[in-house]
């Protein structure tokens, strides 16, 4: 599975951005997709996920501001980010996972930089 992320950029606090992650395979063959972010010196953290059944999960810090969605026809997952804060500044990574029994296989896209200025 190859993932192509796009949509990062520079935005002022309070603004919006939409990230896109296109998968090289049908997303119906993937158990779930999501977005993680990382800042220098910190561990990568979960931002939001969406399963094949369209169940969503969000980090507490982004609930009510970010929305994850999927376009099955385009094999693409989106992250709509509203009311951005400087603390949202990070490199955002697209993730997809497959489950084979008890084993989870993770796939990662290249990061896309999101910078929120105050």
C-alpha positions, 0 to 999 in steps of 0.5 A, a space after each residue: 500500500 502506497 499513500 500520497 499525502 498532500 494539503 499541508 501549508 502555512 495558515 494563521 491561527 483560526 484558519 483552516 486546512 484540508 489534508 488528503 491521503 490517496 491510497 494506491 489500493 482500494 480502501 475497502 482492502 484496508 482496515 482503517 486509515 488515519 492521521 498522526 502528527 509529530 513535532 521535533 523531539 516528541 513521539 508521533 501522536 494519533 490525530 484521527 482515524 477512520 475504519 472500514 466501517 466508518 467509525 472515527 476516533 479523535 485525539 482529545 486535543 482536536 475533537 470538535 475542530 478536526 473531521 476525518 472523512 473518506 471518499 471510497 471512489 477516490 480511495 482517499 481519506 481527508 482531514 479537515 482542520 478548522 480553528 487551527 492553533 499554533 499547537 497544531 503545528 507539526 508534520 502530519 503523516 497519513 497511516 493505513 493499516 491491515 489486520 491479518 489475524 492478530 497481526 497489524 500491518 502499518 503503512 505510512 505516507 510521506 509527511 506533510 508540514 502544517 504550520 500555524 502562525 499566531 
